[in-house]
């Protein structure tokens, strides 16, 4: 375990060093949610009082949704950088060292989660600046849930990148999976606004539970069933994705 | 250092009913002694890289066993990895990273401390003429520099056995000659055992003590370049004489040569150990009154060897469709630049 952590941190440091050389990517990743926050948020202001569930602040409603979007969608691009490295022989060179193959994944995941954390902070601070209200503890917990689901998506993305080794396959897969997931998770508007059938479908989306959970904790409502369901869902996702990622990285000739 | 018995690697290609099994490596036996420099020669798709990937623990053999540096490649993979250096065709340094950083990180993954990795890396930079490039972005290095950086990464933990996969593919002639010097140094200066794959005949000829030839997943020969060349039926002796003396010359050459051919004023044939036979032949011709315009003795090339062993020339084998690894993603995919070596 000790050498696993050591190897992971070597991989992590290497990734961070390259990220710092190109910090623009961190900002590019958070650019889209910021646009939503600034250009879509104001549209919600007059509407938010009509939302079922009694939300009263447009940004306290929107920021949690954008966090989920960031966690799901942003982290999913991690696999693309893995493919780039694989193409240049980096992965193979790392795989002939005695470092455990799990650590090659784990070090990269730490980078992805750290990057997501920075992006989430930017989003939350900007939200607070323009009028979001929330309990401190709730915001911390909300960011934590975001990091768990983001870590899960990053692991899945790395696994997918390793398995397909082709951006041309990755991009459509991510789009096909992500678009319905995002639309049915109530990122921008509450699903309960829609007709019964649409709400019913979204009831089955664990990512909607996660969105609802982060919304609840931001609003200070921490101990309820929604929060439990959302947290559990994100942890289960993380466990599944970590298992998938590890087995892909350990697979022969990956 | 390397002992392989009956190594097999099969891949599956196609889908559904069209699914077929490709035996990229089909029962390879290999023995490499400590301190040897062995070239693994064969056309693209012959199974070189796949065999190598099994030996360096990147690919589990479908069947067969291999011991590398005293450890089993399947059950003791970690020990094998610690003992060997591997330089793949693509190398392992990321284009967007600094050369020195990549080397140090690589060394640390072998368990070296940062200070050790830096010291050793800088020493190797000096040895491989990369002085001053420690802080160079890898994408800004020349092809030859990049290859030498890849070798530095492969040597960072001071392995006693080094695998080089197509080390000079894609380099210009000057950079190749320079890299050959460094590869020769691996043994000369550090006593390393070197196992390199190549599809360049001159490379195998120039670097290796012994050449192992693989074709269609099977070893077809394993010997020194000289011994392999004597397997070809002798050296080519070409005599140029006056037109009216051609038949006389052909008769004299025919006494010691096989398959004498006449073309214009040229008479040629294959003679075993021509270096010893030719002086007598020249005296013979002189005594018979034949006036020689010129005489040429050509040692067989490895291309001749390949032709003798497989019935095909290396060039044809490269051009031939449907070779095993054509169907295998990532195995021998990216060397299209390979024909010039075969024509030399």
Interface residues (C-beta under 8 A of the other chain):
Chain A: X3 X7 X10 X11 X13 X14 X17 X18 X21 X22 X85 X87 X88 X89 X90 X92 X93 X94 X95 X96 X97 X98 X99 X165 X252 X253
Chain B: X53 X56 X57 X58 X59 X60 X78 X81 X82 X84 X86 X88 X89 X90 X91 X92 X93 X94 X95 X96 X97 X101 X105 X106 X108 X109 X110 X111 X153 X329 X330
